[in-house]
Amino acid sequence: MSTLQSKLSVGVIGLGSMGMGVATSLLKAGFTVYAFDVRPEALQAFQAEGGIAATTPAELAKHASIIITMVVNADQTEAVLFGATGAAPLLEPGAVVIASSTVPPAYARDLAARLAAKGILMIDAPVSGGAAKAREGALSIMASGPAEAFDKAAQALDAIAAKVYRLGDQAGAGSTVKMVNQLLAGVHIAVAAEAVALGVRAGVDPHVLYDVITHSAGNSWMFQNRVPHILAGDYTPLSSVDIFVKDLGIVLETGKQLTFPLPVTATAQQLFLMASAAGYGNIDDSAVVKVYADLTGIKLPGAKSETRD
């Protein structure tokens, strides 16, 4: 461990399934880590790992030269940086904000400009890899921003990521690539749910179906990752239905701005919206399969964590 790394303090705002993994990966790498979350139980769990809890984002900013925001959306990003107890006014010039929420590219550009006006550097850095990769410090980061920001944040990025894709020196590029990734991820989850539901309706054992498809050309990473949730009947949210209502909404709004048709994305987003309207918004995104169960009466495997909102 270098002397610089041992002295550097990093702040993490948002201790959800991804943020907690990021924060603990930084602790394992030898950083002093401050964290903020609105949930006291999350802060208590983080303290048990050796981290330091902050009462507000502003308090966290007093101690950290690098801040990673791992909140849900642009509204939450805005609140934790520029709200009544936001971090931005307390950050020293030259500090780095690593903005890792999935947000519209236009918002990422605007946020970077407002931070730059205060002398604060920003890396537009949405992530992929899920909770497991976050815990392992092995995320993929789609990043864009000034070289100075990457230089200052290099050790922190190394602690949380297996691969940092540098996509240019302007904010917005990272969010654009993440948007394309989310288009594919959302469509793949939706079609995986549809395929499993069709198989169940046709009388195929879904466990056998899973085995065959994961060894056939129709397989995808999302099919292989999400269908086991359906087979176990366990919809504990690792990424929720409402996340994809939001993310595919970002894709569609960007397509509208670019006058670019996105019919497959629109269909997938409507399926997630149907699941959310049926009360499944806060459970795992694989719960889109429940729309087909509700419409057709098919019996899905298992019965865990099926309570609606």
C-alpha positions as CSV (number, residue, x, y, z in Angstrom):
1,M,0.0,0.0,0.0
2,S,1.4,3.4,-1.0
3,T,1.7,6.3,1.5
4,L,-0.6,8.3,-0.7
5,Q,-3.3,5.6,-0.8
6,S,-3.1,5.1,3.0
7,K,-3.8,8.8,3.6
8,L,-6.4,9.4,1.0
9,S,-10.0,9.7,2.1
10,V,-12.9,8.8,-0.2
11,G,-16.6,9.4,0.3
12,V,-19.4,7.2,-1.0
13,I,-22.9,8.5,-1.2
14,G,-25.5,5.8,-1.5
15,L,-25.0,2.4,0.1
16,G,-27.4,0.2,-1.9
17,S,-26.4,-3.1,-3.3
18,M,-23.8,-1.5,-5.6
19,G,-22.7,1.4,-3.3
20,M,-22.1,-0.9,-0.3
21,G,-19.8,-3.1,-2.5
22,V,-17.9,-0.1,-3.7
23,A,-17.5,1.3,-0.2
24,T,-16.2,-2.0,1.2
25,S,-13.9,-2.6,-1.8
26,L,-12.3,0.8,-1.0
27,L,-11.9,-0.2,2.7
28,K,-10.2,-3.4,1.6
29,A,-7.8,-1.4,-0.5
30,G,-6.7,0.7,2.5
31,F,-8.6,3.9,2.0
32,T,-10.3,5.8,4.7
33,V,-13.9,5.7,3.6
34,Y,-16.7,8.0,4.7
35,A,-20.2,7.1,3.6
36,F,-23.7,8.6,3.6
37,D,-27.1,6.9,3.1
38,V,-30.6,7.8,4.2
39,R,-31.0,4.4,5.8
40,P,-29.6,4.1,9.3
41,E,-29.3,0.3,8.9
42,A,-27.0,0.7,5.9
43,L,-24.7,3.1,7.8
44,Q,-24.6,0.7,10.7
45,A,-23.6,-2.2,8.4
46,F,-20.9,0.0,6.8
47,Q,-19.6,1.0,10.2
48,A,-19.4,-2.7,11.1
49,E,-17.0,-3.1,8.1
50,G,-14.7,-0.4,9.4
51,G,-16.1,2.6,7.6
52,I,-17.1,6.0,8.9
53,A,-20.7,7.1,8.8
54,A,-21.5,10.7,7.8
55,T,-24.8,12.4,8.9
56,T,-25.1,14.4,5.6
57,P,-23.4,14.6,2.2
58,A,-22.1,18.0,3.4
59,E,-20.4,16.4,6.4
60,L,-18.9,13.7,4.2
61,A,-17.5,16.4,1.8
62,K,-15.5,18.0,4.6
63,H,-13.3,14.9,4.9
64,A,-13.1,13.4,1.3
65,S,-11.1,14.7,-1.7
66,I,-12.9,12.1,-3.9
67,I,-16.6,11.5,-3.8
68,I,-18.4,8.6,-5.5
69,T,-22.2,9.1,-6.0
70,M,-24.0,5.7,-6.2
71,V,-27.6,6.9,-6.0
72,V,-30.6,5.9,-8.1
73,N,-31.1,8.7,-10.6
74,A,-30.5,12.4,-11.6
75,D,-32.9,13.8,-9.0
76,Q,-31.1,12.0,-6.1
77,T,-27.7,13.0,-7.6
78,E,-28.9,16.6,-7.6
79,A,-30.1,16.4,-4.0
80,V,-26.9,14.9,-2.6
81,L,-24.7,17.3,-4.4
82,F,-26.7,20.6,-4.5
83,G,-29.5,20.1,-2.1
84,A,-29.9,21.7,1.3
85,T,-27.3,19.4,2.8
86,G,-25.5,18.7,-0.4
87,A,-21.8,18.0,-0.8
88,A,-20.8,20.3,-3.6
89,P,-20.6,23.6,-1.6
90,L,-18.2,21.9,0.9
91,L,-15.8,20.3,-1.6
92,E,-12.4,22.0,-2.0
93,P,-11.4,23.2,-5.5
94,G,-9.6,20.3,-7.2
95,A,-11.8,17.6,-5.6
96,V,-13.2,14.9,-7.8
97,V,-16.8,13.7,-8.1
98,I,-17.2,10.3,-9.7
99,A,-20.8,10.4,-10.7
100,S,-21.9,6.7,-11.1
101,S,-25.6,6.8,-11.4
102,T,-27.4,6.1,-14.6
103,V,-28.6,9.5,-15.8
104,P,-29.4,11.1,-19.2
105,P,-26.2,12.2,-21.0
106,A,-27.4,15.8,-21.2
107,Y,-27.7,15.8,-17.4
108,A,-24.2,14.5,-17.0
109,R,-22.9,17.3,-19.2
110,D,-24.8,19.9,-17.2
111,L,-23.6,18.5,-13.9
112,A,-20.0,18.5,-14.9
113,A,-20.3,22.2,-16.1
114,R,-21.8,23.3,-12.8
115,L,-19.2,21.5,-10.8
116,A,-16.4,22.9,-13.0
117,A,-17.7,26.4,-12.2
118,K,-16.8,25.6,-8.6
119,G,-13.4,24.3,-9.4
120,I,-14.5,20.6,-8.9
121,L,-13.6,17.9,-11.4
122,M,-16.1,15.3,-12.5
123,I,-15.8,11.9,-14.0
124,D,-19.0,10.8,-15.7
125,A,-18.7,7.1,-14.6
126,P,-21.7,4.9,-14.7
127,V,-20.9,1.3,-13.8
128,S,-21.9,-2.3,-14.8
129,G,-21.4,-5.6,-13.1
130,G,-24.0,-5.9,-10.4
131,A,-23.7,-6.3,-6.7
132,A,-21.3,-9.3,-6.9
133,K,-18.7,-7.4,-9.0
134,A,-19.1,-4.4,-6.8
135,R,-18.2,-6.5,-3.7
136,E,-15.2,-7.9,-5.6
137,G,-13.9,-4.5,-6.7
138,A,-14.3,-5.7,-10.2
139,L,-16.9,-3.4,-11.8
140,S,-16.7,-2.2,-15.4
141,I,-16.8,1.6,-15.5
142,M,-17.8,3.6,-18.6
143,A,-16.0,6.8,-17.9
144,S,-15.4,10.2,-19.5
145,G,-13.9,13.4,-18.0
146,P,-10.7,15.4,-17.9
147,A,-7.3,13.7,-17.6
148,E,-6.6,15.5,-14.3
149,A,-9.7,13.9,-12.7
150,F,-8.6,10.4,-13.8
151,D,-5.1,11.1,-12.5
152,K,-6.4,12.1,-9.1
153,A,-8.9,9.3,-8.8
154,A,-6.7,6.5,-10.4
155,Q,-6.1,4.6,-7.2
156,A,-9.8,4.7,-6.1
157,L,-10.9,3.6,-9.6
158,D,-8.4,0.7,-9.4
159,A,-9.9,-0.4,-6.1
160,I,-13.4,-0.7,-7.4
161,A,-13.0,-1.7,-11.1
162,A,-11.6,-4.5,-13.1
163,K,-11.8,-2.3,-16.2
164,V,-12.2,1.5,-16.7
165,Y,-13.1,2.4,-20.2
166,R,-11.9,5.9,-20.9
167,L,-14.3,7.3,-23.4
168,G,-13.1,10.8,-23.9
169,D,-12.5,14.0,-21.9
170,Q,-16.1,15.3,-21.9
171,A,-18.9,14.3,-19.6
172,G,-21.8,12.6,-21.3
173,A,-19.9,10.0,-23.2
174,G,-19.9,7.6,-20.2
175,S,-23.6,8.0,-19.7
176,T,-24.2,7.5,-23.4
177,V,-22.4,4.2,-23.5
178,K,-24.2,3.1,-20.3
179,M,-27.5,4.1,-21.9
180,V,-26.8,1.7,-24.8
181,N,-25.9,-1.0,-22.3
182,Q,-29.1,-0.5,-20.4
183,L,-31.1,-0.7,-23.7
184,L,-29.6,-4.2,-24.3
185,A,-29.9,-5.2,-20.6
186,G,-33.6,-4.2,-20.3
187,V,-34.6,-5.8,-23.6
188,H,-32.7,-9.0,-22.8
189,I,-34.4,-9.3,-19.4
190,A,-37.8,-8.7,-20.9
191,V,-37.4,-11.2,-23.6
192,A,-35.9,-13.8,-21.2
193,A,-39.1,-13.4,-19.1
194,E,-41.3,-13.8,-22.2
195,A,-39.4,-16.9,-23.3
196,V,-39.6,-18.6,-19.9
197,A,-43.3,-17.8,-19.6
198,L,-44.0,-19.2,-23.1
199,G,-42.1,-22.4,-22.2
200,V,-44.1,-22.8,-19.0
201,R,-47.4,-22.2,-20.9
202,A,-46.4,-24.8,-23.4
203,G,-45.7,-27.4,-20.7
204,V,-41.9,-27.4,-20.7
205,D,-40.2,-27.8,-17.3
206,P,-38.6,-24.4,-16.8
207,H,-35.5,-25.9,-15.1
208,V,-34.9,-28.1,-18.2
209,L,-35.6,-25.1,-20.4
210,Y,-32.9,-23.1,-18.6
211,D,-30.4,-25.8,-19.0
212,V,-31.0,-26.2,-22.7
213,I,-31.0,-22.5,-23.5
214,T,-27.9,-21.7,-21.5
215,H,-26.1,-24.2,-23.7
216,S,-27.7,-23.0,-27.0
217,A,-27.5,-20.1,-29.3
218,G,-30.4,-18.3,-27.8
219,N,-28.6,-17.7,-24.5
220,S,-27.6,-14.3,-23.2
221,W,-25.9,-13.0,-20.1
222,M,-29.2,-11.7,-18.7
223,F,-31.0,-14.9,-19.4
224,Q,-28.3,-16.9,-17.6
225,N,-28.2,-14.4,-14.7
226,R,-31.9,-13.5,-14.2
227,V,-33.8,-16.8,-15.0
228,P,-32.4,-18.5,-11.8
229,H,-34.3,-15.8,-9.8
230,I,-37.5,-16.9,-11.5
231,L,-36.7,-20.6,-11.0
232,A,-36.1,-20.0,-7.3
233,G,-39.2,-17.8,-7.0
234,D,-36.9,-15.3,-5.2
235,Y,-37.5,-11.7,-6.3
236,T,-35.3,-10.1,-3.7
237,P,-34.3,-6.9,-5.5
238,L,-30.7,-6.8,-6.7
239,S,-31.9,-4.4,-9.5
240,S,-35.6,-3.6,-9.4
241,V,-38.3,-3.4,-12.0
242,D,-38.5,0.4,-11.5
243,I,-34.8,0.8,-12.3
244,F,-35.6,-0.4,-15.8
245,V,-38.7,1.8,-16.0
246,K,-36.3,4.7,-15.4
247,D,-33.4,3.5,-17.5
248,L,-35.4,2.6,-20.6
249,G,-37.2,5.9,-20.2
250,I,-33.8,7.6,-20.5
251,V,-33.1,5.6,-23.7
252,L,-36.5,6.6,-25.2
253,E,-36.2,10.2,-24.3
254,T,-32.7,10.4,-25.8
255,G,-34.1,8.7,-28.9
256,K,-36.8,11.3,-29.1
257,Q,-34.2,14.1,-28.9
258,L,-32.2,12.5,-31.7
259,T,-35.3,11.7,-33.8
260,F,-34.2,8.0,-33.6
261,P,-36.9,5.2,-33.5
262,L,-36.5,2.6,-30.7
263,P,-39.5,0.3,-31.1
264,V,-38.0,-2.7,-29.3
265,T,-36.9,-0.6,-26.4
266,A,-40.4,0.9,-26.2
267,T,-42.0,-2.5,-26.0
268,A,-39.6,-3.6,-23.3
269,Q,-40.2,-0.4,-21.3
270,Q,-43.9,-1.0,-21.5
271,L,-43.5,-4.5,-20.1
272,F,-41.6,-3.1,-17.1
273,L,-44.2,-0.4,-16.7
274,M,-46.9,-3.0,-16.7
275,A,-45.0,-4.9,-13.9
276,S,-44.6,-1.7,-11.9
277,A,-48.3,-0.8,-12.3
278,A,-49.2,-4.3,-11.1
279,G,-47.3,-3.6,-7.9
280,Y,-44.0,-5.3,-8.7
281,G,-41.9,-2.1,-9.0
282,N,-39.7,-2.6,-6.0
283,I,-38.8,-6.2,-6.5
284,D,-36.3,-7.8,-8.7
285,D,-36.4,-6.9,-12.4
286,S,-36.9,-10.5,-13.3
287,A,-40.4,-10.0,-11.9
288,V,-41.5,-8.8,-15.3
289,V,-42.3,-12.5,-15.8
290,K,-45.2,-12.0,-13.4
291,V,-47.0,-9.9,-16.0
292,Y,-47.4,-13.1,-18.1
293,A,-48.5,-15.1,-15.1
294,D,-51.1,-12.5,-14.2
295,L,-52.4,-12.4,-17.8
296,T,-52.3,-16.1,-18.6
297,G,-52.6,-17.9,-15.2
298,I,-49.4,-19.8,-15.7
299,K,-47.8,-21.1,-12.4
300,L,-44.3,-19.8,-11.9
301,P,-41.8,-21.7,-9.8
302,G,-41.4,-20.9,-6.1
303,A,-43.1,-18.4,-3.9
304,K,-40.5,-16.3,-2.1
305,S,-40.6,-12.5,-1.9
306,E,-43.7,-12.1,-4.0
307,T,-45.5,-9.4,-2.0
308,R,-46.6,-6.5,-4.1
309,D,-46.2,-2.9,-3.1
